[in-house]
């Protein structure tokens, strides 16, 4: 079985063509290609599947084998995968995910995708959608005490829950300590949540560090970047077009007022491709 490891300026995922081969035991396969078992440093596994609703269907699995809804960086790299591997010649794509139908625009340079713009739809702030255990209809800068600190947390969803909070310095913050605690605050986030810590630099520039549920700190997250921007715009900190600096590199986030949709733009890179023997797992 051939796999491709790709980085979308934030997350490393393993991409597998599930159109031309039948895969079984997907949770076990996801654990097999994860950092813990195959030592390839992946944030998870992404399957490229056929779709009756869009051009392709994306299924994303966490390193522990559970299936996730949607990740912005993983989504953008789907576009590079299907174009570079000649599964399509289209540069405008509709991708089916558990988080909804997603739209990609590809920039092609020398026959390969060099940049991907993803329309991940309208940010959802309803606590009935996220969900969050609160009487508030929207979770915008609600004070939450975490260990010895009180954070003003904003929760947003595009199918996968994220919460964001602004801190004085992301470099000086113990991301693991607070991220892990917030992730497991099931009295507030019953489904566990991804956690984005953001530092305001100026109205068009912020820095973030991302704690991913079930994985730990990652070098970035597309929807985490988007959540931090949404929180910043709603609270008057940011303009609607912002460069977000994450460990993996910058990502441009734009919240379009006319459509109320949120776009993320940035490159994706193929890290390496290889063959693996997973015959005992996939049958």
Rosetta blueprint (number, residue, H / E / L):
1 X L
2 X E
3 X E
4 X E
5 X E
6 X E
7 X E
8 X L
9 X L
10 X L
11 X L
12 X E
13 X E
14 X E
15 X E
16 X E
17 X E
18 X L
19 X L
20 X L
21 X L
22 X L
23 X L
24 X L
25 X L
26 X H
27 X H
28 X H
29 X H
30 X H
31 X H
32 X H
33 X L
34 X L
35 X L
36 X L
37 X L
38 X L
39 X L
40 X L
41 X L
42 X L
43 X L
44 X E
45 X E
46 X E
47 X E
48 X E
49 X E
50 X L
51 X L
52 X L
53 X L
54 X L
55 X L
56 X E
57 X E
58 X E
59 X E
60 X E
61 X E
62 X E
63 X L
64 X L
65 X L
66 X L
67 X E
68 X E
69 X L
70 X L
71 X L
72 X H
73 X H
74 X H
75 X H
76 X H
77 X H
78 X H
79 X H
80 X H
81 X H
82 X H
83 X H
84 X H
85 X L
86 X L
87 X L
88 X L
89 X L
90 X L
91 X L
92 X E
93 X E
94 X E
95 X E
96 X E
97 X E
98 X L
99 X L
100 X E
101 X E
102 X E
103 X E
104 X E
105 X E
106 X E
107 X E
108 X E
109 X E
110 X L
111 X L
112 X E
113 X E
114 X E
115 X E
116 X E
117 X E
118 X E
119 X E
120 X E
121 X E
122 X E
123 X L
124 X E
125 X L
126 X E
127 X H
128 X H
129 X H
130 X H
131 X L
132 X L
133 X L
134 X L
135 X L
136 X L
137 X L
138 X E
139 X L
140 X L
141 X L
142 X E
143 X E
144 X E
145 X E
146 X E
147 X L
148 X L
149 X E
150 X E
151 X E
152 X E
153 X E
154 X E
155 X E
156 X E
157 X E
158 X L
159 X L
160 X L
161 X E
162 X E
163 X E
164 X E
165 X E
166 X E
167 X L
168 X L
169 X L
170 X L
171 X L
172 X L
173 X L
174 X L
175 X H
176 X H
177 X H
178 X H
179 X H
180 X H
181 X H
182 X H
183 X H
184 X L
185 X L
186 X L
187 X L
188 X L
189 X L
190 X L
191 X L
192 X L
193 X L
194 X E
195 X E
196 X E
197 X E
198 X E
199 X E
200 X E
201 X E
202 X E
203 X L
204 X L
205 X E
206 X E
207 X E
208 X E
209 X E
210 X E
211 X E
212 X E
213 X L
214 X L
215 X L
216 X E
217 X E
218 X E
219 X L
220 X L
221 X L
222 X H
223 X H
224 X H
225 X H
226 X H
227 X H
228 X H
229 X H
230 X H
231 X H
232 X H
233 X H
234 X H
235 X L
236 X L
237 X L
238 X L
239 X L
240 X L
241 X E
242 X E
243 X E
244 X E
245 X E
246 X E
247 X L
248 X L
249 X E
250 X E
251 X E
252 X E
253 X E
254 X E
255 X E
256 X L
257 X L
258 X L
259 X L
260 X L
261 X E
262 X E
263 X E
264 X E
265 X E
266 X E
267 X L
268 X L
269 X E
270 X E
271 X E
272 X E
273 X E
274 X E
275 X E
276 X L
277 X L
278 X L
279 X H
280 X H
281 X H
282 X H
283 X L
